[in-house]
Amino acid sequence: MIFFGNGPGGNRRLPPPVQVRLNRSLSAPADALSAVFPFSGAAENLTGLRVLDDDGTVVFDGIVDEQIFLLDNSARMKLEARSRAALLLDNEAAAETICAPSLPLIFSRYFAPRGFTRFLGDSRSFSGELTVTKGMSEWQAAELFCKKFLGVAPRAENDVLDASGEDTGEALCFGGENGIPCSALSAGYFYCRMLSELVAAGTDGNGSVLRCAEADALGIQRRRFLSGSGNGDALFRSAWEKSLEITVTCPGRVSARPGERAAVNAAPWDETGFCIWETDYAAGPEGETTKMILRRTGTCGLHSG
């Protein structure tokens, strides 16, 4: 990978880092990159960081949050950076009510001024209003629009806003004869994240009960009360997806993005219903590894009773 720093003095190519770590997760809109470089010469301020693959593909493009110079046995410079989506997280949106909102309008208002060049998703204007309240970040305002009107969770990929909600294509397979080689694999069942029962109060004062078949089969007893605007199916699904995580560690750098479909071909988890939740790439004197957290997708066997 090729690293470029940007600051008041302009762009300059940085020496190969002695250590680098890149973390991407569906839980965080902005990717996080930490890198340590050998340092010599003047202590120049760097406020931007851009990383390219050897073929010119952009791997990371963002802002530097921290620049630390380390002077002990050797001179080094450490950069802590986040991808471009961090600019929307760090800036407050103006409180307002937007009538007939659309994705092009949201993009031009929040994303274009932060250096984003295009968007993916439905361009129609929608009837209704988008209420942006005091204290919301620009990202929260955009996310509210995407979830309310498009029914999708937005993702920022370098300088592109992806609000398409489209499938990412063929699943990545880990393990097995033809899959991506794994040096380690672990599976964790988090029963504390599951829900067994949701109680929804009706307009007549009587409640209906929604249950998760898998939680019942496991003997889990964890009940929540559902508000009038709550989505019971979505709550059950979210809890069920988080209750099983497969962690795979692969040698080298694996080009995988959070949200991509995944399959595991390693007994006893020979399954296809996973998505990549988090990727963590690390490189240093000991070599390169990519660790990925997979979570299952689908349904938990919801029924009413």
N, C-alpha and C positions, 0 to 999 in steps of 0.2 A: 504494500500500500504506500501511496505517496501523500505526504502531509504538507499542507500550505497554511501558514499563519497570516492573519490580516490585522492591521492596526493603523495608527496615524501615519506610519511610514510606508504604507502600501502593503502589497502582497509579497511574501517571500517563501521559498521552499524551505522546509525544516529538515534537519537531518533525520535519518531513520530512528524511531524511538527505541529505547532500551526496554520499555515496558508499555503495554497498551491494553485497555479493557473497554469493550463496547457492550452496553446493556440496552436491550429493547424489550418492551413489555406492553401488553394490552392494557395493563393497569395504569400506565403513564403515557400521556400524549407525546412527551418529548423523550427522545433517546438520550442516554448519558454516556459520555466518552471521557476516559481518564488516560492520560499519556505522559510518560516521562522521557525527555529528550536530553542528550548530551548538550552542554551549554558552553559557549565561548564567545567572547566579544562583549558588545554593549548589551545592557539589560533593556531590550526594546519591548514596549507594551504591545501585547497581542490581544485583541478583543474578538476575533473571529477565527474559526478553524474549519478547514475544508479538507476532506480525505477522499482520494481517488483510488480506484483499483488500477492495476497495471494496464488494463485496456481502456482506461478513461472513465469508467462507470463511477458515478458519485456514490460513495459509501456513507459519507457523513457530511453534513453542512449545517453549521450552527454557530452559536455564540460561546465565548469563553466566560465562565463565571468566576474562575479563580486562576491566577498565574502565580506560581510559587517558585522562587529560586532557592536551590539547595546547594550549599557550599560546605562540603566536609572533605571526605576522601577524594571526591570528584565533583565537578561542577555540573549540575543538572537543572533542568527547568521542567516543572510539572504543570500541566494544563488540565483543568476540570471544565468540561464543556457540555452543553445540551444542544440538541438539534433545534431547528428554526421554530418549531412549535412552542418552544419556551418563551418566545417573544409574546405570544398570545396569552400564555399563562401569567406572565409578569405584568401585563398591562390591563388596567381596569377599563371595562366597556362603559360607554355613556348610558346612563339610565334613560330609557325611552320605551315607547310602544311602537313597534314597526307593523304597519298594516300591509296586508297582502305580501308577506315575505317570500323571498325566493333565494335559491342557492347562489345565483350570480350576484344578488344584492349583498348577501352575507359575505361572499368572497371579496367583493370590492370594498366592503366596509372594514373588514378585519384582517383578511389574509394578504391581499395585494400590497397594502402599505408595509407589510412585514417581509416582503421579498418573495412571496409565493407567486408562481407564474401561471398556474392553471388549476382547474378543479375537475373532478369526475363525479357525475351524479345528475339527478333530475333537475332540469333548469326551469321548470314551470313555476309560475307564481301561485301561491296558495291563498285561499280565502281564510280569513281569520286574522289574528294578531299574535305577534311575538312580544312578550313583555320582558324587557331587560331591566332587572332591578339593581339598585345601588349596591355596589360591592362585587358584582359579577365580573369575572375576568372576561376578556375577549374570547378565550377558548370556551368558557362556560356558556356564553351567549350563543356561540356557533353550535356547540354541542346540543343545547336546548332546542334550537331550530331543527337540527338533523334528526333528533330523536322524536320530536313532536310532529313534524311534517313529513319527514322522509322515512321514519321508522328504522333508522340505521345509526350506528355509532361512528362518528368520523375518525379518520386516521390521517396523520400527516406523514408523507413520505418525501423527505428532503424538501423540495419546493412545490410539492403537489398536495392539494387537499383531496383526499379520497372519501367521498360520501356516496359511493355507488352501491355499497353493500353487496357487490358481486363476489361470487366464489373465486378463489384465487387459482383454480385449476387443479391439476392432478396432485394427489396427496404425496407428500414425502414419506418414504418408507425407511424406517430405522431398523437395522439388524437383518438377519437372514442372508441368503446367498447373494441376492442381487440388490440388497438395500444399502443404505449409508452405513459404513462400519461404525460400531460403537465400542468404546473402550470401557465404559461402565454404564450400568442401568439400574435404577432403583424405582420402586413404586411405593407410594404412600397413600393410605386410606385415612381420610380426615373425617371421622364420623361426627365430630363436633360441629362440622359445617352443614350437616344435613338437617332438613326439616321433615318431620313426620306428619304434621297437621297444621292446616290453616283454617281459621274460623272467620267466615265472612258474615257480617250482620246484614240482614235484609231490611227493606223499607218497612215491613210489617212488624219489625222487632224480633222476628225469628231468625236464627242463624243457620247457615249451611256450612258443612264441614268438607274440606278438601284434604285428601290424604295422599301420601307418596307410598306407592306399593313397595319399593325397595327398602325404604326406611322402616316400614312395618315389618317386612321380612327379617330385617336385622335387629328388630326389637328396640329401635331408637324411639325415644319419647321426647320430642322437642316441638312445642306448639307455639304458633304466633297468631295474633289477631290481625285481620286484613282490613285496612281502611276502605272507605267507599270507592276511592279512585285507584286502589291497588290492583295489580295484575297478579293473581295467584299463580297462574301457570308460569309466568316469568320468574317469580320468586322461587318456586320449587326448582325450576330448571337451573337457575343460577346456583342455588345451594347444592344441587346434585352434581353439576359440572365441577365445582370446586372441591368436592369430597374425594376425588381420586386424581393424583398427579403422578405422571411418569416423568422421571428425570433421566435424560440420556446425555452422555458425554462422548463427544466424537473428536478424534484427532484432527488437527488442522482447522481451517476456517470453513464453515458450512454456510452457504448463502441461503438462509431461511428467514422469513419475515413473520412476526407475530400475526396470527390470524390465518395462516396457511393451514390447510388440512394435513393431517399426519396419520401414519399407521405404524404399528409396532409389530415386528416379526421376531419376537423373542419369548419363548415359553416362560410363564403361562399367559402372557399378555399378547396373544396373536390377534390383535384387534385393529380395526380401521377407523373407528369413530372418535378420533382425537383432533384437536387443533393445537398449533404451537402458541403457547401463552407467553413465553418469555425466552429470549435468547441472550446468552452471555458469552461473548468472545474474549479470550485473553491470550496475550502473547508476551513472552519474556525469554530470559536466557534458557529456561527449561523447555521451550517450544510453544506451539500453538494448540489451543483446545477451544471447542465450542460446546457449551453446556446449554441444553434446552429443556424447558418445562412444558410438558404436554398435559392438556386437560381434555376430558371427554366432552362430546357434544351429543345432543339428542334430547330425550325425554326420560323422566324418572318413573313413568307409569302412574300418572296422575289420575285419580278418579274421585267422584263425589260420594258422600255418604251421609 
